[in-house]
Amino acid sequence: MSRRLLLSALALVALALRPTGPLAAQTDPALERANKLLARTPLIDGHNDAPWEIRTDSAHPGDVAAYDLRTRRGQTDIPRLRTGHVGGQFWSIYIPGEIKDSGYARVQLEQFDIAKRMIARYPDVFEYTTTAAGLESAWKRGHIASLLGMEGGHAIENSLGALRAYYDLGARYMTLTHNVTLDWADAAMDTAAHGGLTKFGEEVVREMNRMGMLVDLSHVSPGTMSDALNVAVAPVIFSHSSARALVDHVRDVPDSILVRLKQNGGVVMVTFVPGFTSRAIADSLTSYNAQIAQLTAGVTDSVQRRSIIRQFRSTHPFPKATIADIADHIDHIKQVAGVDHVGLGGDYDGTSELPVGLEDVSTYPALFAELIRRGWSDADLKKLAGENVIRVLRQAEQVAARLQRERQPSTATIRQLDGM
């Protein structure tokens, strides 16, 4: 064989042996560095709705055994959690604020039951914990530390006693509102009735601080954010929110609040929901909805209306959010609030659409690789991954220990404080 032919043959062999797919991705220096870093530090996500997915599963609703997390399910399953290096997860104990007639307490208790049974079903993978120390030790044992966070203060039904009972069941944060304004707190997605928190709402925050339950300000109005920061003596969190300066959505956090977060010590856990994080989507939404409204004007038949909308969407694809969009929000919060005040709250299984490249829980290394390319240091990436959240949880525990020495559980009622 001639030298030229030999070299050609060797080149073809090298091409055939070149890594492809996931293996090829590992040859990306930034991604390789991201995977190595996340193997050495716990990545903690602030919000995952898998328990609600189990409840609403069309084939076997509420059946934890049938919803097998060892196989591919939704956006969250065990193999992909491992690929994504998730070391700690706040599982959302969500119930809709619109189900009042069905009884909040029953559904809330059922969701605690589903989440705890889900965690207990995989003892080699998940480890239930309620403390910062427990979170760290679970991760060191190779487990995914599993904490519970309530989404929506409507579940306490205006009762501090109920709030304490939910803490005893394991809730370590509570989102003050979901999408419905309460008797004591304004929600971002609803009409503002109080200008923020009422006197009873302020007492809810005080009692959460006394117990050691993190005050979660995702979903609340800016007025509620501000009032909560006025009252809170422990760090607050935003379990799944992003920066309003980049996308003017009511679910995002204004810069004025980010500045105050420095003094409070809290953390914004950046969400991946495209509508909150993509400026291209936000810019397109108004005209997109206007076109749909024009096409369906005067159409009263619901089937025909849905058909028109489907056809329009098939020929007018909506913009897609990207990893760069999410990195922009992380960078902005780092710039305004500081690197000690940013974390991650993907909202997996809580939204049907996700940014390209962040479609499921396996993709966190890709986001870290993007930040590495932007010049983030390993020390700052570790804070983003989980160190900030662990610090917040530990500080909340320390504040609670002090407050419990100073005062007894509050017996205040909404009637006493707000006259209701």
Secondary structure per residue as TSV (DSSP state, phi and psi in degrees):
chain	resnum	aa	ss	phi	psi
A	1	M	-	360.0	135.4
A	2	S	-	-69.0	159.3
A	3	R	H	-59.8	-39.1
A	4	R	H	-63.5	-44.1
A	5	L	H	-65.4	-38.4
A	6	L	H	-62.9	-44.3
A	7	L	H	-64.6	-37.3
A	8	S	H	-64.5	-42.6
A	9	A	H	-63.8	-43.0
A	10	L	H	-63.3	-37.4
A	11	A	H	-64.1	-40.3
A	12	L	H	-65.2	-40.1
A	13	V	H	-62.8	-44.4
A	14	A	H	-61.3	-40.0
A	15	L	H	-64.4	-41.1
A	16	A	H	-66.0	-33.4
A	17	L	H	-87.8	-4.6
A	18	R	S	-64.1	132.6
A	19	P	-	-59.1	142.4
A	20	T	-	-128.8	170.3
A	21	G	H	61.3	-141.4
A	22	P	H	-58.0	-36.5
A	23	L	H	-64.8	-40.7
A	24	A	H	-62.5	-37.3
A	25	A	H	-61.2	-30.4
A	26	Q	T	-68.0	-17.9
A	27	T	T	-79.1	-7.0
A	28	D	S	-70.9	115.9
A	29	P	H	-57.0	-39.8
A	30	A	H	-66.2	-41.8
A	31	L	H	-69.0	-38.0
A	32	E	H	-62.5	-42.9
A	33	R	H	-65.2	-39.3
A	34	A	H	-61.9	-45.7
A	35	N	H	-63.1	-40.6
A	36	K	H	-65.3	-42.2
A	37	L	H	-63.9	-43.9
A	38	L	H	-72.8	-15.6
A	39	A	H	-77.5	-16.7
A	40	R	H	-107.0	-6.3
A	41	T	S	-142.6	142.5
A	42	P	-	-71.5	128.2
A	43	L	E	-93.1	121.4
A	44	I	E	-117.5	122.5
A	45	D	E	-100.9	138.8
A	46	G	E	-86.2	-11.3
A	47	H	E	-162.2	115.4
A	48	N	E	-138.9	130.2
A	49	D	-	-97.2	23.1
A	50	A	H	-54.8	-38.8
A	51	P	H	-59.5	-36.6
A	52	W	H	-72.0	-34.3
A	53	E	H	-60.9	-39.4
A	54	I	H	-64.7	-43.0
A	55	R	H	-61.4	-39.7
A	56	T	T	-100.6	9.6
A	57	D	-	-55.8	127.0
A	58	S	S	-66.1	-32.6
A	59	A	S	-81.3	-44.7
A	60	H	S	-139.9	73.9
A	61	P	T	-60.0	127.8
A	62	G	T	77.7	2.5
A	63	D	-	-93.3	100.6
A	64	V	T	-64.0	-37.2
A	65	A	T	-68.4	-39.8
A	66	A	T	-71.0	-29.9
A	67	Y	S	-86.0	79.4
A	68	D	-	-78.8	109.6
A	69	L	T	-78.0	-2.5
A	70	R	T	-83.1	-11.8
A	71	T	S	-109.9	171.7
A	72	R	-	-70.8	117.5
A	73	R	-	-135.4	126.1
A	74	G	T	48.5	-132.6
A	75	Q	T	-101.9	-2.7
A	76	T	-	-135.7	122.1
A	77	D	-	-152.6	170.2
A	78	I	H	-64.8	-47.5
A	79	P	H	-56.8	-40.7
A	80	R	H	-76.9	-30.1
A	81	L	H	-60.5	-40.5
A	82	R	H	-67.6	-43.5
A	83	T	H	-61.5	-36.4
A	84	G	T	-80.3	-1.2
A	85	H	T	61.9	30.6
A	86	V	E	-69.4	121.1
A	87	G	E	-107.5	-16.7
A	88	G	E	-152.1	138.8
A	89	Q	E	-137.8	126.7
A	90	F	E	-85.1	110.8
A	91	W	E	-83.2	128.0
A	92	S	E	-76.4	126.2
A	93	I	E	-99.2	76.9
A	94	Y	E	-94.5	139.2
A	95	I	-	-138.2	139.7
A	96	P	-	-64.0	140.9
A	97	G	T	-73.0	-9.8
A	98	E	T	-89.3	2.0
A	99	I	-	-99.2	24.5
A	100	K	G	-51.3	-40.1
A	101	D	G	-67.0	-20.6
A	102	S	G	-84.8	-12.5
A	103	G	-	94.0	110.9
A	104	Y	H	-64.7	-45.3
A	105	A	H	-59.6	-44.2
A	106	R	H	-61.1	-49.0
A	107	V	H	-66.8	-38.8
A	108	Q	H	-62.2	-44.3
A	109	L	H	-64.7	-37.9
A	110	E	H	-63.3	-35.8
A	111	Q	H	-71.6	-36.6
A	112	F	H	-59.4	-43.2
A	113	D	H	-62.4	-46.4
A	114	I	H	-61.2	-46.6
A	115	A	H	-63.8	-43.1
A	116	K	H	-69.1	-37.7
A	117	R	H	-67.4	-36.0
A	118	M	H	-61.5	-46.6
A	119	I	H	-63.9	-44.8
A	120	A	H	-67.9	-24.2
A	121	R	H	-68.8	-21.8
A	122	Y	-	-125.6	65.6
A	123	P	T	-65.3	-19.3
A	124	D	T	-80.5	-9.2
A	125	V	T	-118.6	-56.0
A	126	F	E	-95.8	146.0
A	127	E	E	-135.1	116.0
A	128	Y	E	-69.5	133.4
A	129	T	-	-150.4	163.0
A	130	T	-	-131.1	3.4
A	131	T	S	-131.6	162.5
A	132	A	H	-64.2	-42.9
A	133	A	H	-64.2	-41.4
A	134	G	H	-64.4	-36.0
A	135	L	H	-62.6	-48.0
A	136	E	H	-65.8	-41.6
A	137	S	H	-70.3	-35.4
A	138	A	H	-61.8	-44.4
A	139	W	H	-63.8	-39.9
A	140	K	H	-64.2	-25.9
A	141	R	T	-85.5	4.0
A	142	G	T	84.7	13.0
A	143	H	-	-98.0	161.4
A	144	I	E	-92.1	105.5
A	145	A	E	-59.5	129.5
A	146	S	E	-120.8	113.4
A	147	L	E	-114.7	163.2
A	148	L	E	-116.1	137.7
A	149	G	E	-132.8	126.9
A	150	M	E	-79.5	137.5
A	151	E	E	-112.6	95.4
A	152	G	-	119.5	111.5
A	153	G	G	-71.6	-6.2
A	154	H	G	-58.7	-25.1
A	155	A	G	-65.7	-23.4
A	156	I	G	-81.9	-10.0
A	157	E	T	50.9	47.7
A	158	N	T	60.5	34.2
A	159	S	-	-132.2	118.9
A	160	L	H	-69.2	-27.7
A	161	G	H	-64.3	-41.4
A	162	A	H	-65.5	-39.2
A	163	L	H	-57.4	-45.9
A	164	R	H	-65.8	-36.0
A	165	A	H	-64.3	-39.4
A	166	Y	H	-68.6	-34.9
A	167	Y	H	-61.7	-43.7
A	168	D	H	-62.7	-28.0
A	169	L	T	-77.5	-8.8
A	170	G	T	119.9	-2.4
A	171	A	E	-66.9	124.5
A	172	R	E	-113.5	-0.6
A	173	Y	E	-146.3	158.4
A	174	M	E	-136.9	124.8
A	175	T	E	-72.2	120.2
A	176	L	S	-56.9	-39.9
A	177	T	-	-132.9	164.7
A	178	H	S	-104.7	-123.1
A	179	N	S	-93.3	3.9
A	180	V	S	-118.0	128.1
A	181	T	-	-64.1	135.1
A	182	L	-	-99.0	177.6
A	183	D	S	-64.7	-17.1
A	184	W	S	-130.8	1.8
A	185	A	B	-156.1	139.0
A	186	D	-	-84.9	137.9
A	187	A	B	-97.9	153.2
A	188	A	T	-65.6	-36.5
A	189	M	T	-94.5	10.0
A	190	D	S	-132.3	175.8
A	191	T	-	-66.5	135.9
A	192	A	-	-78.6	116.8
A	193	A	S	-103.9	-18.1
A	194	H	S	-126.1	-7.5
A	195	G	S	75.8	14.4
A	196	G	S	138.7	-121.0
A	197	L	B	-101.6	144.4
A	198	T	-	-82.7	-179.9
A	199	K	H	-60.4	-39.1
A	200	F	H	-67.4	-38.4
A	201	G	H	-60.3	-39.7
A	202	E	H	-63.2	-36.8
A	203	E	H	-68.7	-33.0
A	204	V	H	-60.2	-45.3
A	205	V	H	-62.6	-43.8
A	206	R	H	-61.1	-42.1
A	207	E	H	-70.2	-35.3
A	208	M	H	-63.3	-42.3
A	209	N	H	-61.7	-40.6
A	210	R	H	-65.2	-35.8
A	211	M	H	-79.7	-31.0
A	212	G	T	99.0	20.5
A	213	M	-	-92.5	125.0
A	214	L	E	-64.6	135.4
A	215	V	E	-84.4	116.0
A	216	D	E	-101.5	121.8
A	217	L	-	-103.8	9.9
A	218	S	T	-63.8	146.8
A	219	H	T	79.3	-8.9
A	220	V	B	-95.1	162.8
A	221	S	-	-72.8	160.6
A	222	P	H	-57.2	-35.4
A	223	G	H	-63.2	-40.4
A	224	T	H	-67.3	-40.8
A	225	M	H	-55.2	-49.7
A	226	S	H	-63.8	-46.0
A	227	D	H	-63.5	-39.1
A	228	A	H	-63.9	-40.4
A	229	L	H	-68.0	-29.0
A	230	N	H	-65.2	-33.2
A	231	V	H	-95.7	-38.2
A	232	A	-	-64.0	135.6
A	233	V	S	-111.7	3.3
A	234	A	S	-122.0	157.1
A	235	P	-	-59.3	142.7
A	236	V	-	-100.2	168.9
A	237	I	E	-130.4	160.1
A	238	F	E	-116.2	106.5
A	239	S	E	-72.2	-23.6
A	240	H	E	-161.7	82.1
A	241	S	E	-144.6	168.4
A	242	S	-	-136.8	-165.0
A	243	A	B	-95.7	122.2
A	244	R	T	-72.0	-22.4
A	245	A	T	-64.8	-26.4
A	246	L	T	-91.1	-39.2
A	247	V	S	-134.0	117.6
A	248	D	-	-80.3	72.4
A	249	H	-	-116.7	141.1
A	250	V	T	-62.6	-18.1
A	251	R	T	-82.8	-4.9
A	252	D	S	-98.3	170.4
A	253	V	B	-101.7	122.1
A	254	P	-	-66.6	154.9
A	255	D	H	-59.5	-34.3
A	256	S	H	-60.1	-33.7
A	257	I	H	-78.2	-38.3
A	258	L	H	-59.4	-39.8
A	259	V	H	-62.2	-41.5
A	260	R	H	-70.9	-22.8
A	261	L	H	-63.8	-27.9
A	262	K	H	-58.1	-48.9
A	263	Q	H	-67.8	-37.7
A	264	N	H	-71.7	-32.5
A	265	G	T	91.7	6.8
A	266	G	-	-80.4	-171.4
A	267	V	E	-145.0	137.3
A	268	V	E	-97.6	119.9
A	269	M	E	-95.8	106.3
A	270	V	E	-66.2	129.8
A	271	T	-	-92.0	161.8
A	272	F	-	-104.6	3.7
A	273	V	-	-60.7	119.6
A	274	P	H	-57.0	-39.3
A	275	G	H	-63.7	-22.1
A	276	F	H	-96.9	-12.3
A	277	T	H	-124.3	-15.2
A	278	S	-	-105.3	117.2
A	279	R	H	-67.3	-33.9
A	280	A	H	-62.3	-40.3
A	281	I	H	-67.1	-45.8
A	282	A	H	-60.8	-41.1
A	283	D	H	-68.0	-29.2
A	284	S	H	-87.3	-20.0
A	285	L	H	-63.2	-43.2
A	286	T	H	-61.9	-50.4
A	287	S	H	-68.1	-35.4
A	288	Y	H	-61.8	-49.3
A	289	N	H	-66.5	-34.2
A	290	A	H	-65.1	-40.7
A	291	Q	H	-64.8	-41.7
A	292	I	H	-63.0	-43.3
A	293	A	H	-61.5	-39.0
A	294	Q	H	-66.8	-41.6
A	295	L	H	-68.0	-31.1
A	296	T	H	-101.4	4.5
A	297	A	T	-59.8	127.3
A	298	G	T	82.9	-4.7
A	299	V	-	-85.7	112.1
A	300	T	-	-98.2	-20.5
A	301	D	-	-76.0	121.1
A	302	S	H	-65.9	-36.3
A	303	V	H	-65.5	-45.2
A	304	Q	H	-63.7	-39.6
A	305	R	H	-62.1	-46.6
A	306	R	H	-62.4	-37.7
A	307	S	H	-63.5	-42.1
A	308	I	H	-62.9	-43.5
A	309	I	H	-65.5	-43.5
A	310	R	H	-60.9	-43.4
A	311	Q	H	-64.7	-41.9
A	312	F	H	-62.7	-44.8
A	313	R	H	-65.5	-33.1
A	314	S	H	-68.7	-27.7
A	315	T	H	-102.6	-6.4
A	316	H	S	-131.9	73.2
A	317	P	-	-59.7	139.7
A	318	F	-	-79.5	150.4
A	319	P	-	-58.2	154.4
A	320	K	-	-108.0	140.0
A	321	A	-	-74.1	159.6
A	322	T	B	-130.9	167.4
A	323	I	H	-58.8	-37.9
A	324	A	H	-60.3	-36.5
A	325	D	H	-59.1	-46.6
A	326	I	H	-66.2	-41.9
A	327	A	H	-61.7	-35.1
A	328	D	H	-61.1	-42.6
A	329	H	H	-66.1	-41.5
A	330	I	H	-62.0	-45.6
A	331	D	H	-60.3	-41.3
A	332	H	H	-66.0	-44.9
A	333	I	H	-64.9	-38.2
A	334	K	H	-59.5	-42.3
A	335	Q	H	-68.8	-41.9
A	336	V	H	-86.3	-47.6
A	337	A	T	-93.7	-29.3
A	338	G	-	111.2	154.3
A	339	V	G	-66.6	-18.5
A	340	D	G	-77.6	0.2
A	341	H	G	-128.2	27.8
A	342	V	E	-133.0	142.1
A	343	G	E	-149.0	-159.5
A	344	L	E	-129.6	132.5
A	345	G	-	-144.1	78.1
A	346	G	-	-58.0	-30.7
A	347	D	-	66.4	35.4
A	348	Y	B	-64.6	144.2
A	349	D	T	62.1	12.9
A	350	G	S	-113.3	-2.7
A	351	T	-	-146.7	143.5
A	352	S	S	-81.9	-29.7
A	353	E	-	-106.4	140.6
A	354	L	-	-138.3	160.2
A	355	P	-	-61.0	150.3
A	356	V	B	-61.8	125.5
A	357	G	T	95.8	-10.8
A	358	L	-	-126.2	42.0
A	359	E	S	-73.9	-18.3
A	360	D	S	-156.3	-179.1
A	361	V	G	-71.1	-6.1
A	362	S	G	-80.1	-7.9
A	363	T	G	-97.8	2.8
A	364	Y	H	-54.6	-39.7
A	365	P	H	-57.6	-33.2
A	366	A	H	-64.4	-37.3
A	367	L	H	-66.9	-41.9
A	368	F	H	-66.2	-35.9
A	369	A	H	-61.8	-39.7
A	370	E	H	-61.3	-42.3
A	371	L	H	-69.2	-35.3
A	372	I	H	-61.0	-42.7
A	373	R	H	-63.7	-23.6
A	374	R	T	-87.5	0.8
A	375	G	T	98.8	11.8
A	376	W	-	-66.3	139.0
A	377	S	-	-82.5	161.2
A	378	D	H	-61.3	-39.1
A	379	A	H	-61.0	-42.8
A	380	D	H	-71.5	-36.7
A	381	L	H	-64.2	-36.2
A	382	K	H	-65.6	-37.3
A	383	K	I	-63.9	-45.4
A	384	L	I	-60.5	-44.4
A	385	A	I	-60.8	-46.8
A	386	G	I	-168.4	-19.3
A	387	E	I	-61.4	-37.0
A	388	N	H	-63.7	-42.4
A	389	V	H	-68.6	-40.4
A	390	I	H	-61.4	-42.4
A	391	R	H	-60.3	-46.0
A	392	V	H	-60.5	-45.0
A	393	L	H	-63.6	-42.2
A	394	R	H	-65.6	-41.9
A	395	Q	H	-64.9	-38.9
A	396	A	H	-62.2	-37.7
A	397	E	H	-66.2	-39.5
A	398	Q	H	-67.3	-42.0
A	399	V	H	-61.7	-42.9
A	400	A	H	-61.5	-41.6
A	401	A	H	-61.0	-39.2
A	402	R	H	-69.8	-45.9
A	403	L	H	-65.7	-34.0
A	404	Q	H	-68.8	-23.1
A	405	R	H	-77.6	-23.1
A	406	E	H	-94.1	-29.9
A	407	R	-	-151.2	158.1
A	408	Q	-	-85.8	166.4
A	409	P	-	-54.9	139.9
A	410	S	-	-71.0	136.6
A	411	T	-	-108.3	12.3
A	412	A	-	-63.9	149.8
A	413	T	-	-121.2	162.1
A	414	I	H	-68.3	-28.1
A	415	R	H	-65.4	-44.6
A	416	Q	H	-65.5	-42.5
A	417	L	H	-88.8	-33.7
A	418	D	H	-116.3	-3.2
A	419	G	-	72.9	21.8
A	420	M	-	-91.7	360.0
